Amino acid sequence: MTSDFSNILVVDDTPDNLRLLSAMLSEQGYKVRKALNGKTALNTIHQVAPDLILLDINMPSMNGYEVCQQLKDDPDTKDIPIIFISALDDVLDKVKAFELGGVDYITKPFQAEEVIARIENQLTIQRQKKQLQQEIKERAKTEQTLRIYLHAVSHDLRNPVLGFSMILKNFLKQKQDTIEISRKVLEQMSKSCDRQLNLINSLVETQQFEMGGISLNLKPLNLAKLSQQLATEWQPMLTEKQSTITLDIPQDLPLIKGDSDRLWRVLENLMANALKHNDPGIQLTLKADIIKPEKKDVKPNKIRCSLEDNGVGIDPELAATLFERYQRGNTAKKTLGLGLGLYLCRKIIEAHGGEIGVVTEPGQGATFWFSLPILEK
């Protein structure tokens, strides 16, 4: 079965052979291009790659073997199937053709039926190969998405559940049967439950991280208020790690247009990593301020938020790759399990129109920062 979309290049230094093969293939619905020598063939191939090449062996200046060798040495053309055509019927000639990467060999004088059958056989193989490669890509993408999905469950969902669990365990340490819980604590637990539900709902959208787009629920957002809520909810974990957090965010800081749940995940990931990969007693500082433009007459349009710690720090060369997928770095004492957490943080910040990075030196702590656009009035 021929295809109107199959593009075949015929290379032969004999014009009569070119005319014969061209007419034969055109009748079958193929798009045919012709070249009288190897140099012209190579130029034609690099301009528009054919689906298959019929290549004569005996040509002056550059023979078919040399043309084939150049094509197979080039990553852009190495997969184009080449069928050699030649009056040579020696076994050694055929063996050399296959050794160089030819997929078939037709001996002159050729029969139309044989040429068409051999061409269609190779084109069918190519179509099947491309289909298989596409299926492999799709399967790999699905597996990659599943790994990100499972990581989000195990990594991001663990943080709010851990905090919730610690609050409950503190109450259970009390010996009396009836335990009084303040309204403030109940509100904090309720908010934690809401955040867990929002995170679970967002997991179904995980594939969007790989498709270059994230669905955001953008609203005017006060970073000072969000940070205070985060610090309050994380107080049990901070106490457990004998750590403290200082908030240095002006109350009059301009609002941003952001997704509070997504940005909460970013801040939570950064805090969880700082506590996990440093010794107890670490001091955290969460800051936010306006980024001043280089030109005085330009209105500020971004805010820079940063989480500083006084921990062990990270090697700068390793730190440069932490926001890539599945990258891990080493501190002076332990391995950082940052295969996907910071990658997801990067995707969230980029979806908001911002940037994210880290400034660090071994033994000098680390400052993870990100920028966010200011809400336009």
DAPE-V296256 format. One record per residue. N is the residue number from 1. D_CENTER is the distance of its C-alpha to the mean C-alpha in whole Angstrom. Layout:
# DAPE-V296256
{{N | D_CENTER} {N | D_CENTER}}
This chain:
# DAPE-V296256
{{1 | 39} {2 | 38} {3 | 35} {4 | 36} {5 | 32} {6 | 33} {7 | 33} {8 | 35} {9 | 36} {10 | 40} {11 | 41} {12 | 45} {13 | 47} {14 | 50} {15 | 50} {16 | 52} {17 | 49} {18 | 46} {19 | 49} {20 | 49} {21 | 46} {22 | 44} {23 | 47} {24 | 46} {25 | 43} {26 | 43} {27 | 45} {28 | 43} {29 | 40} {30 | 38} {31 | 37} {32 | 39} {33 | 38} {34 | 41} {35 | 41} {36 | 45} {37 | 43} {38 | 40} {39 | 39} {40 | 39} {41 | 37} {42 | 34} {43 | 34} {44 | 34} {45 | 31} {46 | 29} {47 | 30} {48 | 29} {49 | 28} {50 | 30} {51 | 30} {52 | 33} {53 | 35} {54 | 39} {55 | 40} {56 | 43} {57 | 44} {58 | 47} {59 | 47} {60 | 48} {61 | 46} {62 | 43} {63 | 43} {64 | 41} {65 | 40} {66 | 39} {67 | 37} {68 | 35} {69 | 34} {70 | 33} {71 | 31} {72 | 29} {73 | 29} {74 | 26} {75 | 23} {76 | 23} {77 | 26} {78 | 26} {79 | 25} {80 | 28} {81 | 31} {82 | 34} {83 | 38} {84 | 41} {85 | 44} {86 | 47} {87 | 51} {88 | 50} {89 | 51} {90 | 51} {91 | 49} {92 | 47} {93 | 46} {94 | 44} {95 | 43} {96 | 42} {97 | 40} {98 | 38} {99 | 37} {100 | 36} {101 | 33} {102 | 35} {103 | 35} {104 | 39} {105 | 42} {106 | 45} {107 | 48} {108 | 50} {109 | 52} {110 | 50} {111 | 50} {112 | 48} {113 | 47} {114 | 46} {115 | 44} {116 | 42} {117 | 42} {118 | 40} {119 | 38} {120 | 37} {121 | 36} {122 | 34} {123 | 32} {124 | 32} {125 | 30} {126 | 28} {127 | 27} {128 | 27} {129 | 24} {130 | 22} {131 | 22} {132 | 21} {133 | 18} {134 | 17} {135 | 18} {136 | 16} {137 | 13} {138 | 14} {139 | 15} {140 | 12} {141 | 10} {142 | 12} {143 | 13} {144 | 9} {145 | 10} {146 | 13} {147 | 13} {148 | 11} {149 | 14} {150 | 16} {151 | 15} {152 | 16} {153 | 19} {154 | 20} {155 | 19} {156 | 19} {157 | 22} {158 | 24} {159 | 25} {160 | 27} {161 | 29} {162 | 30} {163 | 31} {164 | 33} {165 | 34} {166 | 36} {167 | 38} {168 | 39} {169 | 40} {170 | 42} {171 | 44} {172 | 45} {173 | 46} {174 | 49} {175 | 52} {176 | 53} {177 | 53} {178 | 52} {179 | 49} {180 | 49} {181 | 46} {182 | 46} {183 | 44} {184 | 42} {185 | 40} {186 | 40} {187 | 38} {188 | 36} {189 | 36} {190 | 35} {191 | 33} {192 | 31} {193 | 31} {194 | 30} {195 | 27} {196 | 26} {197 | 27} {198 | 24} {199 | 21} {200 | 22} {201 | 22} {202 | 19} {203 | 17} {204 | 18} {205 | 16} {206 | 13} {207 | 11} {208 | 11} {209 | 8} {210 | 6} {211 | 8} {212 | 8} {213 | 12} {214 | 13} {215 | 17} {216 | 19} {217 | 23} {218 | 24} {219 | 27} {220 | 29} {221 | 29} {222 | 31} {223 | 29} {224 | 32} {225 | 33} {226 | 29} {227 | 30} {228 | 33} {229 | 32} {230 | 29} {231 | 32} {232 | 34} {233 | 32} {234 | 31} {235 | 34} {236 | 35} {237 | 32} {238 | 33} {239 | 37} {240 | 36} {241 | 34} {242 | 37} {243 | 35} {244 | 35} {245 | 33} {246 | 35} {247 | 34} {248 | 34} {249 | 33} {250 | 36} {251 | 37} {252 | 37} {253 | 34} {254 | 33} {255 | 31} {256 | 27} {257 | 26} {258 | 23} {259 | 22} {260 | 24} {261 | 23} {262 | 19} {263 | 20} {264 | 23} {265 | 20} {266 | 18} {267 | 22} {268 | 22} {269 | 19} {270 | 21} {271 | 24} {272 | 24} {273 | 22} {274 | 25} {275 | 27} {276 | 26} {277 | 25} {278 | 29} {279 | 32} {280 | 34} {281 | 36} {282 | 33} {283 | 33} {284 | 31} {285 | 31} {286 | 29} {287 | 30} {288 | 29} {289 | 31} {290 | 31} {291 | 29} {292 | 32} {293 | 31} {294 | 32} {295 | 35} {296 | 38} {297 | 38} {298 | 34} {299 | 34} {300 | 31} {301 | 28} {302 | 26} {303 | 26} {304 | 25} {305 | 25} {306 | 25} {307 | 25} {308 | 28} {309 | 29} {310 | 32} {311 | 30} {312 | 29} {313 | 26} {314 | 24} {315 | 24} {316 | 22} {317 | 21} {318 | 19} {319 | 18} {320 | 16} {321 | 13} {322 | 14} {323 | 11} {324 | 8} {325 | 7} {326 | 10} {327 | 12} {328 | 16} {329 | 19} {330 | 22} {331 | 25} {332 | 29} {333 | 29} {334 | 26} {335 | 23} {336 | 20} {337 | 18} {338 | 15} {339 | 13} {340 | 11} {341 | 14} {342 | 13} {343 | 9} {344 | 10} {345 | 13} {346 | 11} {347 | 10} {348 | 13} {349 | 15} {350 | 13} {351 | 14} {352 | 18} {353 | 18} {354 | 18} {355 | 16} {356 | 16} {357 | 17} {358 | 20} {359 | 23} {360 | 25} {361 | 27} {362 | 28} {363 | 31} {364 | 31} {365 | 29} {366 | 25} {367 | 25} {368 | 21} {369 | 21} {370 | 20} {371 | 21} {372 | 22} {373 | 24} {374 | 28} {375 | 29} {376 | 31} {377 | 34}}
